[in-house]
Amino acid sequence: MKTAERSQLTPELVARYPRPGMAIPGRLRYTPDAKFITYLFSERGDLVRDLWRLDLASGRTEHWLSAPGEAVTEENISLEEALRRERLRLRETGITEYFWAEKANVMLLPLRGELYRWTEGAVTRLTGGGVIDPKITDDGRRVFFVRDGDVWTIDSDGDRRLTTHPPGTTNGLAEFVAQEELDRLSGYWPSPKGDLVAFEQVDESHIPIYPIVHQAKEPLQIEEHRYPFAGAENARVKLGVVSVASGETTFIDLGADEGYLARVDWHPDGRLLVQWLSRDWTRLELRAFSLRSPMGARTILVENLEPWINLHHDLRIVEATGEFTWSSERSGFRHLYLYAADGKLIRQLTSGDWPAEATLALDEKRRQLYFVGWRTSPLERRLFRVSLDG
């Protein structure tokens, strides 16, 4: 990989993308066999990225994969994918995303609404035509995605639709408020074994259409959205679980309280963990749903905070014990906590007049939690590690 040469800063350089000095590696990930670090990078210094890898044994970097066929551009993607890119603040083209299976050397490559898989040194096309939000099981054997407002799967028998949405609704797609305000871009969640899929069903038919006029485009374009204005009714959301084998769907009772489906996670014991946020953003409940009694739930953790609750992505579950980590600003600073599977607090992991801003990873074997934050100055972010055992 070439290093950038020093050059004079000019108005032309400042006015182009990527900005000077910003053509840097992105989407860094370990391969499942822990032999390489893979990342997206443009050796040319432009926005068209390829997939590179770093050999951890030798330290050698190499260009690994380019986009098969036509690279992703703003002109060859669907409106839904264009909106996802906008919300992700994604300008790059070429290969823009990839996903490794957790426990198998299998990788997904979404490109132009099509889906490719890399395994054993070969790239094969799995399916095409409007693929959104693809996911892969830990063993790499099953793939899920959203297409035409429904959740689909791909296995050894090919691709098939798992859900069928009623008129005026969608399955598996996050609603506008979830994407814009809750930092949740996905609307479905496969179980760890890939035998069940939780999904949200969204009804926005009662929300007025709001037109956005693109006057600078030729010809003139009008983009229409179901836009929920402040104080008006939000999208109506249901949470369902579909069996991959039978296709049978069960809808979970979320109660009558007005609020938001903020986060959904699977617990290793088979429960579905749902973070439910009140509409005024002052109460966050972690509810555990047992699929053996889907009409009821047990609230195992509650956060009440004024003037509002800042949502997080810090829930991590220890598979062997069922314990989970959580973060809260209840002390005035965001800190990390360890809870038992039933929601009983075991211990506070961090404390002080500084924030543990975001969890990065959980090392279950060594029981170590990695996170970023700052202690001495908010102008600096550091990588920290804390033991779950205190």
Beta strands, then each sheet from edge to edge (+ up, - down):
strand 1: 26-30
strand 2: 36-41
strand 3: 48-55
strand 4: 61-65
strand 5: 93-94
strand 6: 99-100
strand 7: 106-111
strand 8: 114-119
strand 9: 122-127
strand 10: 132-136
strand 11: 143-147
strand 12: 150-155
strand 13: 158-161
strand 14: 169-171
strand 15: 188-190
strand 16: 196-203
strand 17: 209-214
strand 18: 221-226
strand 19: 236-243
strand 20: 249-252
strand 21: 259-266
strand 22: 272-278
strand 23: 283-289
strand 24: 298-304
strand 25: 316-317
strand 26: 324-328
strand 27: 335-339
strand 28: 345-348
strand 29: 356-363
strand 30: 368-373
strand 31: 382-387
sheet 1: 1+ 2- 3+ 4-
sheet 2: 1+ 2- 3+ 5+
sheet 3: 6+ 7- 8+ 9-
sheet 4: 10+ 11- 12+ 13-
sheet 5: 14+ 16- 15+
sheet 6: 14+ 16- 19+ 20-
sheet 7: 17+ 18-
sheet 8: 21+ 22- 23+ 24-
sheet 9: 25+ 26- 27+ 28-
sheet 10: 29+ 30- 31+
end
